């Protein structure tokens, strides 16, 4: 069976520790935004003019356990660029996420959820229960406990099974911000993901969804052209399931980059909202 390896591991030069089970733990360094630097715990330094010298480029480290390569159905066990793009957006616009109840769909190894938990009131990380992924999310939250300022839960959500228990549905529907990164890579899963969004957005409660993905281009003989089939399938699914109360916008990705990765031009960040009457493309 063909295995896939994320480009992140060639772009991140931080040391990975190999574990006995074949996984690795990688240090994901990021530049701390000013609000993450607790001046009360920092020693005060002064420059030659006796002015307070503020450490503006302090780095933080998030430790993530992950697989190095996987088959397609287990790619959630790796870290992909979309997760880092979405994490950058959260760090860039903290007021959008501060004190919110945040639901992450397809959390993978939990990196974006960990970043969100620094600001949120509560984070609900979800994924399908395969390859030990739910336990992996738990371990990564424990590894990074110093950044966890919110309550958090890890739940199983399978995009292909929307028969949720009443308890799970109440928890999921309690979120007002929904995150998803790198979940667009398979036709059935893409269709299930959008149907999941449709169910979550079918409510009078105002909700905002942020979806980060990377367009992956392939050359097809049928079209004699280079296309991004999964991205195009995602757009078709949005049109198929979107009610008249959805709006879809593209967010410009020129916000600050806190994590180390190649922010390629094929990365996309979308904002989907309910209780709106039109669709707009920025």
C-alpha positions in Angstrom: 0.0 0.0 0.0 1.3 3.4 -1.0 2.4 5.7 1.9 2.3 9.5 2.0 4.6 11.8 3.9 3.7 15.5 4.7 6.0 18.2 3.3 6.1 19.8 6.7 8.8 17.4 7.8 11.2 18.7 5.1 10.3 22.3 6.0 10.7 22.0 9.7 14.3 21.6 10.8 13.5 21.0 14.5 14.6 17.7 16.0 12.1 14.8 16.0 12.4 12.2 18.7 11.6 8.7 17.5 9.4 6.7 19.8 9.4 2.9 20.2 6.0 2.6 18.5 7.3 4.1 15.3 5.8 7.6 15.9 7.9 10.7 16.3 7.7 13.8 18.5 8.5 17.0 16.6 9.2 20.5 18.1 7.0 23.1 16.3 8.6 26.4 17.2 6.5 29.6 16.8 7.0 33.3 17.4 5.0 34.3 20.4 2.5 37.2 19.8 2.8 39.9 22.4 -0.2 38.8 24.4 1.3 35.4 25.1 4.3 36.9 26.8 3.6 37.2 30.5 5.6 40.2 31.5 5.0 39.4 35.2 7.1 36.3 34.9 9.9 37.8 32.7 13.0 39.3 34.2 13.0 43.0 33.3 15.9 44.0 31.0 16.9 47.6 30.2 19.0 48.8 27.2 21.9 51.2 27.2 19.5 54.2 27.4 17.8 52.7 30.5 14.7 52.0 28.5 12.8 48.8 29.1 14.0 46.2 26.5 11.1 44.0 25.5 11.8 40.6 24.0 9.8 40.8 20.8 10.9 37.6 19.2 10.4 35.1 22.0 9.7 31.6 20.7 7.3 29.0 22.0 7.5 25.3 21.4 4.6 22.9 20.8 5.5 19.3 21.0 3.5 17.1 18.6 3.5 13.3 18.5 2.7 12.1 15.0 3.3 9.5 12.4 6.0 10.1 9.8 4.2 8.5 6.9 0.8 6.9 6.5 -1.6 5.4 4.1 -4.2 7.8 2.7 -6.9 6.8 5.2 -4.6 7.7 8.2 -3.2 11.1 7.0 -4.8 12.7 10.1 -1.9 11.1 12.1 0.5 13.6 10.4 0.8 17.4 10.5 -0.1 19.3 7.3 0.3 23.0 6.1 -3.4 23.8 6.6 -3.2 23.2 10.3 -0.3 25.6 10.6 -2.1 28.2 8.5 -5.2 28.0 10.6 -3.0 28.2 13.8 -1.4 31.3 12.4 -4.8 32.9 11.8 -5.9 32.1 15.4 -2.7 33.7 16.8 -3.2 36.7 14.5 -6.8 37.4 15.4 -7.1 36.4 19.1 -10.3 38.4 19.6 -12.2 36.1 17.2 -11.5 33.1 19.4 -11.1 34.5 22.9 -13.6 32.9 25.4 -15.4 31.1 22.6 -16.6 27.5 22.5 -14.6 26.0 19.6 -15.3 22.7 17.8 -12.6 21.3 15.6 -13.6 18.7 13.0 -10.9 16.3 11.9 -8.5 17.4 14.6 -5.8 15.0 13.5 -2.9 15.3 16.0 -4.5 18.3 17.7 -2.0 21.1 16.9 -4.6 23.6 15.9 -6.9 22.7 18.8 -3.9 23.2 21.2 -3.3 26.7 19.8 -7.0 27.5 20.0 -7.2 26.3 23.6 -4.9 29.2 24.7 -7.7 31.6 23.9 -11.0 29.7 24.1 -13.4 29.0 26.9 -13.7 25.4 25.7 -12.3 23.3 22.8 -13.9 20.2 21.5 -11.5 18.1 19.3 -13.1 15.5 17.1 -11.9 12.8 14.7 -12.7 9.3 13.5 -11.6 6.6 15.9 -8.9 4.9 13.7 -5.2 4.4 14.2 -5.4 5.5 17.9 -5.9 9.1 16.8 -8.2 10.1 19.7 -5.7 8.9 22.3 -3.0 10.7 20.3 -4.9 14.0 20.6 -5.1 13.4 24.4 -1.4 12.8 24.7 -0.5 15.9 22.7 -2.8 18.1 24.8 -1.0 16.7 27.9 2.4 17.3 26.4 1.5 21.0 25.9 -0.4 21.6 29.1 1.3 25.0 29.6 -0.6 26.4 26.6 -4.0 24.8 27.6 -6.0 27.6 29.2 -9.5 26.3 28.3 -11.5 23.2 29.1 -11.2 20.6 26.4 -12.9 17.4 25.3 -11.9 14.7 22.7 -14.8 13.1 20.9 -15.3 10.7 18.0 -17.1 12.3 15.0 -17.2 10.3 11.8 -18.2 12.4 8.8 -19.9 9.3 7.3 -22.1 8.7 10.3 -24.2 11.6 11.4 -26.3 9.6 13.9 -25.1 11.3 17.0 -26.2 10.6 20.5 -28.2 13.4 22.2 -25.3 14.1 24.6 -22.8 14.4 21.7 -25.1 16.5 19.6 -25.7 18.9 22.5 -22.0 19.2 23.0 -21.2 19.8 19.3 -24.1 22.2 18.8 -22.9 24.2 21.8 -19.9 25.5 19.8 -20.1 28.9 18.0 -16.8 28.6 16.2 -15.9 25.6 14.1 -12.4 24.8 12.8 -11.3 22.3 10.1 -7.9 21.9 8.5 -6.7 19.5 5.9 -9.8 17.4 5.7 -10.3 17.7 1.9 -8.5 14.7 0.4 -11.1 12.1 -0.5 -14.4 12.4 -2.3 -16.5 10.4 0.2 -14.9 12.2 3.2 -15.3 15.6 1.6 -19.0 14.9 1.0 -19.4 13.7 4.5 -17.6 16.7 5.9 -19.9 19.2 4.1 -23.0 17.2 5.2 -21.6 17.5 8.8 -21.2 21.2 8.4 -24.8 21.4 7.0 -26.1 19.7 10.1 -24.1 21.9 12.5 -25.2 25.1 10.7 -28.8 24.2 10.6 -29.6 26.2 13.8 -30.7 29.6 14.9 -27.5 30.0 16.7 -24.9 32.1 14.9 -21.9 30.1 13.9 -18.7 30.7 12.0 -16.6 28.0 10.3 -13.0 28.4 9.3 -11.7 25.8 6.8 -8.0 25.7 5.8 -6.8 23.5 3.0 -4.2 23.2 0.3 -5.2 22.8 -3.3 -3.3 19.8 -4.6 -3.0 19.8 -8.4 -2.7 16.8 -10.7 -2.5 16.4 -14.4 -5.5 14.4 -15.8 -5.6 12.7 -19.2 -9.3 13.3 -19.4 -9.0 17.0 -19.2 -5.5 17.3 -20.6 -5.0 19.9 -17.9 -3.8 20.4 -14.4 -6.6 20.6 -11.9 -7.2 20.4 -8.1 -9.9 17.7 -8.1 -10.5 17.5 -4.3 -10.8 21.3 -3.9 -13.2 21.4 -6.8 -15.2 18.5 -5.3 -15.3 20.5 -2.0 -16.8 23.5 -3.9 -19.4 21.2 -5.6 -20.4 19.8 -2.2 -20.8 23.3 -0.7 -23.2 24.2 -3.6 -25.0 20.9 -3.1 -25.7 21.2 0.6 -25.5 24.9 1.2 -28.8 26.4 2.3 -29.8 30.0 1.4 -28.6 30.9 4.9 -25.0 30.2 4.3 -22.3 32.7 3.2 -18.9 31.7 2.0 -15.9 34.0 1.9 -12.2 33.6 1.1 -9.8 35.1 3.7 -6.6 36.7 2.4 -3.7 34.7 3.8 -1.3 37.7 4.2 -1.7 37.7 8.0 1.5 37.1 10.1 3.3 33.8 10.0 4.1 32.6 13.5 5.0 28.9 12.6 7.8 27.8 10.3 6.4 26.3 7.1 6.3 27.2 3.4 3.1 29.3 3.0 2.6 28.2 -0.6 0.1 30.1 -2.9 -2.1 27.0 -3.1 -3.2 27.3 0.6 -6.8 28.5 1.0 -8.6 29.8 4.1 -12.4 30.0 3.9 -15.0 31.4 6.3 -18.5 30.0 6.2 -21.3 31.5 8.2 -25.0 30.8 8.7 -27.8 33.3 9.0 -26.6 35.0 5.8 -28.5 35.4 2.5 -25.8 35.5 -0.1 -22.5 33.9 -1.2 -19.5 36.1 -1.8 -16.0 35.4 -3.1 -13.3 37.8 -1.9 
